[in-house]
Amino acid sequence: MPQKKSKYEAEIDALPSNKIFININKMEKGDYELNIIHQNKLITKTTFKKK
């Protein structure tokens, strides 16, 4: 007998405009590089690995 698919729905408050959230759980495994740029100038460059 096929299982019934559940549908989940939720509302969240508006995210603050001065914060950025990265959901690592949705990313594939591997090495990543994060570049933060302001007015076409590199501010911060960091690397991380998803295992």
C-alpha positions in Angstrom: 0.0 0.0 0.0 1.6 3.4 -1.0 2.3 5.8 1.8 0.5 9.1 1.9 2.8 12.0 1.3 2.7 14.6 4.1 2.7 18.3 3.3 4.1 20.6 5.9 3.7 24.4 5.9 4.8 27.1 8.3 5.2 30.8 8.5 8.3 32.5 9.9 8.9 36.1 10.9 10.7 38.3 8.4 14.4 37.8 8.5 16.6 40.8 9.6 17.9 42.6 6.5 21.4 42.8 7.9 22.0 39.1 8.4 22.5 36.3 5.8 21.7 32.7 6.6 23.2 29.8 4.7 21.4 26.4 5.2 24.3 23.9 5.1 21.9 21.0 5.2 20.7 21.7 1.7 24.2 21.8 0.2 25.9 18.8 -1.4 29.0 17.4 0.2 32.2 19.1 -0.9 34.5 22.1 -0.6 33.0 25.6 -0.8 34.3 29.1 -1.0 32.4 32.1 0.3 33.2 35.5 -1.0 31.7 38.6 0.6 31.8 41.6 -1.8 30.8 45.2 -1.3 30.8 47.7 -4.2 32.8 45.3 -6.4 35.5 44.9 -3.7 36.3 41.7 -1.9 35.8 42.1 1.8 36.1 38.6 3.1 37.0 35.3 1.6 36.6 32.1 3.5 36.4 28.4 2.7 34.5 25.5 4.4 33.9 21.8 3.8 30.6 20.0 4.0 31.3 16.4 5.0 
